[in-house]
C-alpha cells in the first residue's frame, strides 16, 4: 500500500436500497468504477452529464452550414460573385442554426434550475 498513488481509504456503509440507487446513478453516468465515481462525487459534489439530442442536432446543422459555406466560397471564387438566391439560402441556413442554438441554450438553462 505504500507505493499506491492514493493510500488513504474511506469506507462508506449504505443500505441495500442506497447501494441500488448508487449503482443506478453510476449506470446513468456510464461508469462501472465505483472508486472513480465516489471520488468525483465526494470532491466535486455533483456531476452533470450533458448528452442531449439538441447538441447533436446543433453539431449536424453546423456541419451542413460549413459544407454550404465552402461551396459558396468556391462558387464565388470561380465566378467572381454570389447570387441573391445563394445569399438567401445562406441566410435561411443561418436562421436554422440560431433557432437550434436557442433551443440548446433553453435546454441547458433547464439543467441549471
Residue pairs with C-beta under 8 A, 6 or more apart in sequence:
1 7
10 38
10 42
12 38
14 22
22 34
22 37
25 37
26 32
26 34
26 37
28 49
29 37
29 47
29 49
30 49
31 37
40 47
41 47
48 111
50 108
50 111
52 104
52 107
52 108
54 100
54 103
54 104
54 107
55 104
57 100
58 97
58 100
58 101
58 104
61 93
61 96
61 97
61 100
62 97
64 93
65 93
65 94
65 97
68 89
68 90
68 93
69 90
72 82
72 86
72 90
75 82
75 86
76 82
